[in-house]
């Protein structure tokens, strides 16, 4: 998952709103698609982080052990430096990497 995010900027980028509705012809529909994709990405990242951090969990942790674990801190910092799920979702949407469909449009 991390390899797809390498070319996504870490900071907020000013977007031309006209680019967002090119695919759907509706800005609000595009925003809903992007937000749903961002939620999917956030859940995946959270699961991945929790899995990695669970390796450090032990039944008798005390506060000193938690604060002294450098590897755990480095993993957390890595995830903090990653682009936010919203930025990744916008990038995927603009590069046609998101599959979506609208059942109400398909019925017409």
C-alpha positions as CSV (number, residue, x, y, z in Angstrom):
1,X,0.0,0.0,0.0
2,X,2.8,2.4,0.8
3,X,4.3,2.3,-2.7
4,X,1.2,4.0,-4.2
5,X,1.6,6.9,-1.9
6,X,5.2,7.8,-2.7
7,X,4.2,10.3,-5.4
8,X,1.4,11.9,-3.4
9,X,2.3,15.2,-1.7
10,X,2.3,15.3,2.1
11,X,0.8,18.8,2.3
12,X,-2.4,20.3,1.2
13,X,-2.6,21.2,-2.5
14,X,-4.8,23.8,-4.0
15,X,-7.2,22.0,-6.4
16,X,-9.2,23.3,-9.4
17,X,-12.7,22.1,-8.6
18,X,-13.5,21.8,-12.3
19,X,-11.0,18.9,-12.4
20,X,-13.0,17.0,-9.7
21,X,-16.2,16.9,-11.7
22,X,-14.7,15.8,-15.0
23,X,-15.4,12.1,-14.4
24,X,-18.9,12.4,-12.8
25,X,-20.2,15.7,-14.1
26,X,-21.2,16.4,-10.5
27,X,-18.8,17.9,-8.0
28,X,-20.8,16.6,-5.0
29,X,-20.8,13.1,-6.3
30,X,-17.1,13.3,-6.9
31,X,-16.6,14.5,-3.3
32,X,-18.7,11.6,-1.9
33,X,-16.6,9.1,-4.0
34,X,-13.4,10.7,-2.7
35,X,-14.5,10.7,0.9
36,X,-15.6,7.0,0.8
37,X,-12.2,6.1,-0.7
38,X,-10.4,8.1,1.9
39,X,-12.3,6.2,4.6
40,X,-11.2,2.9,3.0
41,X,-7.6,4.0,2.9
42,X,-7.8,5.2,6.6
43,X,-9.2,1.9,7.8
44,X,-6.4,0.0,5.9
45,X,-3.7,2.2,7.3
46,X,-5.1,1.9,10.8
47,X,-5.3,-1.9,10.6
48,X,-1.7,-2.1,9.2
49,X,-0.4,0.2,12.0
50,X,-2.3,-1.7,14.7
51,X,-0.9,-5.0,13.4
52,X,2.7,-3.6,13.5
53,X,2.3,-2.1,16.9
54,X,0.6,-5.3,18.3
55,X,4.0,-7.0,18.0
56,X,5.2,-4.7,20.8
57,X,2.3,-5.4,23.1
58,X,2.9,-7.4,26.2
59,X,0.7,-8.2,29.2
60,X,3.1,-6.6,31.7
61,X,3.9,-3.3,30.0
62,X,4.8,-0.4,32.2
63,X,5.2,3.2,31.3
64,X,9.0,3.2,31.1
65,X,9.0,0.3,28.6
66,X,6.5,2.0,26.4
67,X,8.4,5.3,26.3
68,X,11.8,3.7,25.7
69,X,10.8,1.6,22.7
70,X,12.6,3.3,19.8
71,X,11.4,0.9,17.1
72,X,7.8,1.5,18.0
73,X,8.4,5.3,18.0
74,X,10.0,5.1,14.5
75,X,7.0,3.1,13.2
76,X,4.6,5.7,14.6
77,X,6.7,8.5,13.1
78,X,6.7,6.8,9.7
79,X,2.9,6.6,9.7
80,X,2.6,10.3,10.8
81,X,4.8,11.3,7.8
82,X,2.6,9.5,5.3
83,X,0.2,11.5,3.2
84,X,-3.2,11.8,4.7
85,X,-5.9,9.4,3.3
86,X,-7.8,12.3,1.8
87,X,-4.8,13.4,-0.3
88,X,-4.2,9.9,-1.5
89,X,-7.9,9.5,-2.4
90,X,-8.0,12.7,-4.4
91,X,-4.8,11.7,-6.3
92,X,-6.3,8.3,-7.0
93,X,-9.6,9.8,-8.2
94,X,-7.9,12.3,-10.5
95,X,-5.7,9.6,-12.0
96,X,-8.7,7.2,-12.6
97,X,-7.5,4.7,-10.0
98,X,-10.8,4.5,-8.2
99,X,-13.6,2.2,-9.3
100,X,-17.1,3.5,-8.6
101,X,-20.6,3.2,-9.8
102,X,-23.8,4.9,-9.3
103,X,-26.8,2.5,-9.3
104,X,-29.3,5.3,-9.7
105,X,-27.6,6.4,-13.0
106,X,-27.5,2.8,-14.2
107,X,-31.3,2.4,-13.9
108,X,-31.9,5.3,-16.2
